[in-house]
Amino acid sequence: MDYIALRPCTFAGNRYRIGEPVPGALVMDGKRQIALGTLAARREADAGATDIAITIDGAQISFSAEELQAVFDILQADSRDAAAAIQTEQRENVRQVIAACDSRRSVKTALKDAPADDSDVDAEAEGETDDEKEKAGEA
């Protein structure tokens, strides 16, 4: 299994920068390096797409390159833009990593307030909201 460097590191005398691929043959204890946050596992998926696996709080989360880019875009945005991006972000794995990595209050609030998926938003848009149902029941 090959890896992606999450921190600057050296294996077998070769230096690797953040984001560079690290050959699996050079890594003695890959599980330990993943646990330390030095490396992320990289596995080849169908049709040449690459998935990246990250372990957060003991749970392994897989990402496509686009999803990982979305995480970094949100982490690097200012707090207002990040909160707005979270409101439109529907991928749960992206939200999990943002929740674990970003400590800004506005981002934490946006994560709590954001709908879990499109079905919640669509149901309220198509029919009555909970408040309207309560008022109808009282009348």
ZIRA-V243816 format. One record per residue. N is the residue number from 1. RES is the residue in one letter. SS is DSSP state (h for helix, s for strand, l for the rest). PHI is phi in radians with two decimals (NA if undefined). OMEGA is omega in whole degrees, -180 to 180 (999 if undefined). Layout:
BEGIN
n->{N:N}
res->{RES:RES}
ss->{SS:SS}
phi->{PHI:PHI}
omega->{OMEGA:OMEGA}
END
This chain:
BEGIN
n->{1:2:3:4:5:6:7:8:9:10:11:12:13:14:15:16:17:18:19:20:21:22:23:24:25:26:27:28:29:30:31:32:33:34:35:36:37:38:39:40:41:42:43:44:45:46:47:48:49:50:51:52:53:54:55:56:57:58:59:60:61:62:63:64:65:66:67:68:69:70:71:72:73:74:75:76:77:78:79:80:81:82:83:84:85:86:87:88:89:90:91:92:93:94:95:96:97:98:99:100:101:102:103:104:105:106:107:108:109:110:111:112:113:114:115:116:117:118:119:120:121:122:123:124:125:126:127:128:129:130:131:132:133:134:135:136:137:138:139}
res->{M:D:Y:I:A:L:R:P:C:T:F:A:G:N:R:Y:R:I:G:E:P:V:P:G:A:L:V:M:D:G:K:R:Q:I:A:L:G:T:L:A:A:R:R:E:A:D:A:G:A:T:D:I:A:I:T:I:D:G:A:Q:I:S:F:S:A:E:E:L:Q:A:V:F:D:I:L:Q:A:D:S:R:D:A:A:A:A:I:Q:T:E:Q:R:E:N:V:R:Q:V:I:A:A:C:D:S:R:R:S:V:K:T:A:L:K:D:A:P:A:D:D:S:D:V:D:A:E:A:E:G:E:T:D:D:E:K:E:K:A:G:E:A}
ss->{l:s:s:s:s:l:l:l:s:s:s:l:l:s:s:s:l:l:l:l:s:s:l:h:h:h:l:l:l:h:h:h:h:h:h:h:l:l:s:s:s:s:s:s:l:h:h:h:l:s:s:s:s:s:s:s:l:l:s:s:s:s:s:s:h:h:h:h:h:h:h:h:h:h:h:h:l:l:h:h:h:h:h:h:h:h:h:h:l:l:l:h:h:h:h:h:h:h:h:h:h:l:l:l:h:h:h:h:h:h:h:h:h:l:l:l:l:h:h:h:h:h:h:h:h:h:l:l:l:h:h:h:h:h:h:h:h:h:l}
phi->{NA:-1.61:-2.30:-2.08:-1.28:-1.70:-2.41:-1.05:-2.65:-2.30:-2.28:0.94:1.42:-1.76:-1.56:-2.20:-1.65:-1.03:1.59:-1.43:-1.26:-2.07:-1.08:-1.09:-1.15:-1.52:-1.66:-1.30:-2.23:-1.10:-1.08:-1.18:-1.14:-1.19:-1.09:-1.33:1.48:-1.40:-2.25:-2.11:-1.20:-2.25:-2.28:-1.46:-1.82:-1.09:0.99:1.38:-1.30:-1.96:-1.82:-2.07:-1.88:-2.18:-1.80:-2.25:0.91:1.45:-1.79:-1.61:-2.06:-1.72:-2.33:-1.51:-1.08:-1.17:-1.18:-1.14:-1.11:-1.10:-1.05:-1.19:-1.08:-1.22:-1.11:-1.57:-1.33:-1.20:-1.07:-1.17:-1.17:-1.13:-1.10:-1.15:-1.16:-1.14:-1.08:-1.68:-1.33:-1.90:-1.46:-1.12:-1.15:-1.17:-1.10:-1.09:-1.22:-1.07:-1.07:-1.38:-1.79:-1.79:-1.80:-1.20:-1.04:-1.14:-1.25:-1.06:-1.13:-1.11:-1.13:-1.23:-1.48:-1.20:-1.13:-1.20:-2.74:-1.15:-1.11:-1.13:-1.18:-1.16:-1.13:-1.24:-1.23:-1.41:-2.15:-1.32:-1.42:-1.04:-1.10:-1.15:-1.20:-1.14:-1.12:-1.16:-1.22:-1.34:-1.36}
omega->{177:-175:173:179:176:177:173:-177:179:175:179:177:179:179:179:178:180:178:-179:177:178:179:-179:-179:-179:-175:-178:-177:-176:-180:179:-180:177:180:179:-180:179:-177:170:179:179:179:-179:179:-179:174:174:179:-178:174:179:-180:179:178:178:-180:177:180:179:-178:180:-179:164:180:-180:180:178:176:178:178:-178:176:-180:-180:-177:-179:174:-169:180:179:179:179:178:180:179:179:-179:-178:-176:-177:-175:-179:177:179:-180:-179:177:180:-179:-172:-172:-176:-179:-176:-179:178:178:179:179:178:179:-175:-175:177:-177:177:-177:-175:178:-179:-178:-178:179:-179:-176:-174:-179:174:179:180:180:179:179:180:180:179:-179:-174:999}
END
